[in-house]
Amino acid sequence: MDGAPRLAVHGAGRMGARVAAMAADAGMALVAVVDRQQSGALRLPRVGSLAGLPAVDVLIDFSLPDGAVAAAHWCGAHGVPLVSGTTGLHAAQWEALEQAAAKVPVLHASNFSPGLNALRLLLPRLQQLLGTEAKVSLLDVHHVHKQDAPSGTALALRASLGREDLPIESRREGEVVGDHSVRFELPHETLTLQHQAQDRDLFAAGALRAARWLLQQPAGFYGPDQWLGSKGP
């Protein structure tokens, strides 16, 4: 590929705006942000719909579940790799991403933080070491604007423990970027693992790195394990 990869961002919310603003620093050429509301506060090149996009090399989606489905259909039809961080997807919406992955590379992650994903990978081993007598609890804290609860990150942490019945306490407070704690209670001791995101630029930078990595992959469905487990570009 000659020159910087051409990037479009689907969704002009907090995350989409940060991804767009940081694209140049990541060595990518921002073509447009798909912004249905045409927000006057967003001083970036905008189009009102996916149909209005010019040629791009990769699409990063931080929208809503129905938006992720639209992005998957568009990417599959136009041969464009898709990185999606949209959470709260139900089964039919996941299916749309999987169908696109038969045609183009698709990477979905509920969280693009290397530290959080390291925590997710450590939890099964920790649970194994502590045994079944440990009482496990999970706390999920985000800003008041976040629409899904529990968050996709909290659900991914729970899934890594293989404990689908594990209750998640979700709080929506102020402008918290993301704070997740997993607590193991044993007789006479407690072990707590906590991840705090201090700036959403962490996630934007991760999504951009994932997009550059995805450009080198064949069609298929990928997650953060494959991306972070690779040396990547």
HUCORMO-V612024 format. One record per backbone hydrogen bond with DSSP energy under -1.0 kcal/mol. CO is the residue of the C=O (numbers start at 1). NH is the residue of the N-H. E is the energy in kcal/mol with one decimal. If there is no record, write none. Layout:
co->CO nh->NH e->E
co->CO nh->NH e->E
This chain:
co->5 nh->29 e->-2.9
co->6 nh->57 e->-2.5
co->6 nh->58 e->-1.6
co->7 nh->31 e->-3.6
co->8 nh->60 e->-2.5
co->9 nh->34 e->-3.2
co->10 nh->62 e->-2.7
co->13 nh->17 e->-2.6
co->14 nh->18 e->-1.6
co->15 nh->19 e->-2.6
co->16 nh->20 e->-2.4
co->17 nh->21 e->-2.3
co->18 nh->22 e->-1.8
co->22 nh->26 e->-1.1
co->23 nh->28 e->-2.3
co->24 nh->27 e->-1.8
co->29 nh->7 e->-3.0
co->32 nh->9 e->-2.1
co->33 nh->47 e->-2.2
co->34 nh->11 e->-1.8
co->35 nh->38 e->-1.1
co->39 nh->42 e->-1.2
co->42 nh->44 e->-1.6
co->45 nh->33 e->-2.3
co->47 nh->35 e->-2.8
co->49 nh->52 e->-1.2
co->50 nh->53 e->-1.8
co->58 nh->8 e->-1.9
co->59 nh->83 e->-2.7
co->60 nh->10 e->-3.4
co->61 nh->85 e->-2.8
co->64 nh->68 e->-2.3
co->65 nh->69 e->-1.6
co->66 nh->70 e->-2.1
co->67 nh->71 e->-2.6
co->68 nh->72 e->-2.3
co->69 nh->73 e->-2.5
co->70 nh->74 e->-2.5
co->71 nh->75 e->-2.8
co->72 nh->76 e->-2.5
co->73 nh->77 e->-2.1
co->74 nh->78 e->-1.8
co->75 nh->79 e->-1.1
co->75 nh->80 e->-1.9
co->81 nh->59 e->-2.4
co->82 nh->107 e->-2.8
co->83 nh->61 e->-3.4
co->84 nh->109 e->-2.0
co->90 nh->94 e->-2.4
co->91 nh->95 e->-2.1
co->92 nh->96 e->-1.3
co->93 nh->97 e->-1.4
co->94 nh->98 e->-2.3
co->95 nh->99 e->-2.5
co->96 nh->100 e->-2.0
co->97 nh->101 e->-1.8
co->99 nh->102 e->-1.1
co->100 nh->103 e->-2.1
co->100 nh->104 e->-2.5
co->104 nh->220 e->-1.2
co->105 nh->82 e->-2.2
co->106 nh->222 e->-3.3
co->107 nh->84 e->-2.9
co->113 nh->117 e->-2.1
co->114 nh->118 e->-2.0
co->115 nh->119 e->-2.0
co->116 nh->120 e->-2.2
co->117 nh->121 e->-1.8
co->118 nh->122 e->-1.6
co->119 nh->123 e->-1.8
co->122 nh->126 e->-2.1
co->123 nh->127 e->-2.7
co->124 nh->128 e->-2.0
co->125 nh->129 e->-2.2
co->126 nh->130 e->-2.2
co->127 nh->131 e->-1.8
co->131 nh->134 e->-1.1
co->135 nh->185 e->-2.9
co->137 nh->183 e->-2.8
co->138 nh->169 e->-2.6
co->139 nh->181 e->-2.0
co->140 nh->171 e->-3.0
co->141 nh->179 e->-2.3
co->142 nh->173 e->-2.7
co->143 nh->146 e->-1.4
co->151 nh->155 e->-2.2
co->152 nh->156 e->-2.0
co->153 nh->157 e->-2.3
co->154 nh->158 e->-2.4
co->155 nh->159 e->-2.4
co->156 nh->160 e->-1.8
co->158 nh->163 e->-1.5
co->159 nh->162 e->-1.1
co->163 nh->166 e->-2.1
co->169 nh->140 e->-3.1
co->171 nh->142 e->-2.2
co->173 nh->176 e->-1.9
co->174 nh->144 e->-2.2
co->176 nh->143 e->-1.3
co->178 nh->197 e->-3.2
co->179 nh->141 e->-2.5
co->180 nh->195 e->-2.9
co->181 nh->139 e->-2.7
co->182 nh->193 e->-2.8
co->183 nh->137 e->-2.0
co->184 nh->191 e->-2.9
co->185 nh->135 e->-2.7
co->186 nh->189 e->-1.8
co->189 nh->186 e->-2.8
co->191 nh->184 e->-3.5
co->193 nh->182 e->-2.9
co->195 nh->180 e->-2.6
co->199 nh->202 e->-1.9
co->200 nh->204 e->-1.9
co->201 nh->205 e->-2.8
co->202 nh->206 e->-1.7
co->203 nh->207 e->-2.5
co->204 nh->208 e->-2.1
co->205 nh->209 e->-2.2
co->206 nh->210 e->-2.5
co->207 nh->211 e->-2.0
co->208 nh->212 e->-1.9
co->209 nh->213 e->-2.1
co->210 nh->214 e->-2.7
co->211 nh->215 e->-1.5
co->213 nh->216 e->-1.6
co->214 nh->217 e->-1.9
co->220 nh->106 e->-2.9
co->222 nh->108 e->-2.1
co->223 nh->227 e->-1.8
co->224 nh->228 e->-3.0
co->225 nh->229 e->-1.6
co->227 nh->230 e->-1.1
